[in-house]
Amino acid sequence: MKFKKICVLGLGYIGLPTASTFAGNGIKVLGVDINNRIIETLQRGEIHIHEPGLRDTVKAALTSGNFKVSTKPEEADAFLIAVPTPFHEDQFGEYNGQKYKLADMRAVTSAAEAIVPFLRKGNLVVLESTSPPRTTLELVAPILARSGLEAGRDFYLAYSPERVLPGQILRELIENARVIGGVTPESAQAGADLYSIFVKGEIVKTDATTAEMVKLMENTYRDVNIAIANEFARLADKFGVDVWEAISIANRHPRVKILSPGPGVGGHCISVDPWFFVETAPELTPLIYNSRQVNDAQPYFVVGLVKRALGSLKDKKIAALGLAYKPDVDDLRESPASEVVHLLQREGAKVKAFEPFKLEGLPGMDMAENLEGVLKDADAIVLLVKHTEFVSLSPLKVREMTRAKIVVDTVNAWNSDEWLKSDFSVSRLGVGK
Ligand SMILES: NC(=O)c1ccc[n+]([C@@H]2O[C@H](COP(=O)([O-])OP(=O)(O)OC[C@H]3O[C@@H](n4cnc5c(N)ncnc54)[C@H](O)[C@@H]3O)[C@@H](O)[C@H]2O)c1
């Protein structure tokens, strides 16, 4: 199948790089977002998210005339849906007395509805948003059928999950293997034709529900693996062991690959996607459910460490380094680092935070504009995110900027001996030695 024009709905971390990459490959792209502010920002040639290289790619796409943006879709050969699929903040399911989170599919529903008036015979629609199993067949296809056209017969419909790593999106978009699950084999082939415009990685065709499951399995596997790493960190703390050393030795076993512990699991993928399995089959998912519980409780464990180092937290001045959910990104969604700050505040600590990728932080947080500002009056420094800028901090330099004597490293970024030499006492997550 040949594509001259495509329409990408949702211009966030996934949709904007995808849309501008297609445009950079000679396809006419209409980028659609319901957020007016985002459309205005893009029309000025600016971007609203931090992602290395994205500004240049978007600028080039806009200048070439191939990339246009709007709040409304238009007719196109293909429609890609890359809208958010978070969980509901205020609605829960319950199974055997245990509460579980529920996917909020309103954005997918409204994006599919927005396509209906523009859908034509022979078009391709691809859902990219991470979704509970059977969403393509049972939510998206029936909405699109309101056009009078049937998925798999009159138009192609596929699910293709995104696996890019924030911070490396533009490279991974092209190089990663891509799964394309069609509601029919012809739909999978149409999806493969579309993505082969720029994808250099392997394109694997399957059915839509398998592709949905693959995406959830990947992130659930990581969540469960991190949960066990976090439990190992708690055990190491109890038994006087350094978990980081223990994991690195265990990982020399040829068939063992334990991930890293930390202050918790965040972002809107790994901490969200496992719930999509729990929601659709709570009776089959006790391991997935409990792993989520372990990872969600990890910020409390970190606060316990800070308490052990500082005694009472009441009125203690704490410098929190990092709020993002992982290193070198500006994304604070579901961030365990931000959760630790909230919990410390709740314990009466006076927390000042510094997030180099998002200086404004979150509402209710006292933010510093730079390192000097966050460290100046601190009693203790808590490192919450392994941003490159923090990893490379020299304890000698930090000593000149602060009177703090206590450092809590929750991400194993710093060499404790070096910090001890500069008159800091160091607690590391998962180190009971
Ligand atoms: N960010 C990642 O690293 C990543 C990785 C893999 C998968 N995903 C999945 O991709 C999907 C999109 O994630 P994201 O990070 O790009 O989200 P995002 O929040 O950065 O961007 C989504 C955009 O969609 C817009 N939107 C909402 N409803 C819309 C509608 N009806 N029509 C048009 N636009 C609409 C929003 O205004 C927003 O700008 C999610 O399902 C996510 O789980 C994300």
The ligand as an ORCA input file, in Angstrom:
! r2SCAN-3c Opt
* xyz 0 1
  N       6.170      8.309     26.274
  C       6.681      7.095     26.081
  O       7.868      6.869     26.282
  C       5.822      5.951     25.585
  C       6.445      4.762     25.206
  C       5.667      3.729     24.722
  C       4.284      3.879     24.631
  N       3.705      5.044     25.019
  C       2.248      5.145     24.893
  O       1.949      6.032     23.839
  C       0.735      6.744     24.122
  C       0.983      8.232     24.029
  O       1.926      8.572     25.032
  P       2.675      9.980     25.050
  O       3.789      9.833     26.024
  O       2.978     10.436     23.678
  O       1.523     10.900     25.673
  P       1.536     12.494     25.817
  O       0.654     12.821     26.943
  O       2.939     13.006     25.777
  O       0.859     13.003     24.460
  C      -0.414     12.677     24.093
  C      -1.036     13.880     23.377
  O      -2.325     13.477     22.938
  C      -3.182     14.604     23.017
  N      -4.563     14.140     22.975
  C      -5.359     13.680     23.965
  N      -6.555     13.299     23.489
  C      -6.517     13.545     22.150
  C      -7.459     13.368     21.104
  N      -8.659     12.855     21.337
  N      -7.098     13.751     19.863
  C      -5.877     14.271     19.605
  N      -4.949     14.468     20.567
  C      -5.270     14.090     21.822
  C      -2.767     15.279     24.284
  O      -3.155     16.642     24.303
  C      -1.237     15.087     24.261
  O      -0.592     16.198     23.672
  C       0.287      6.257     25.498
  O      -0.623      5.212     25.357
  C       1.564      5.730     26.098
  O       1.317      4.754     27.074
  C       4.441      6.083     25.471
*
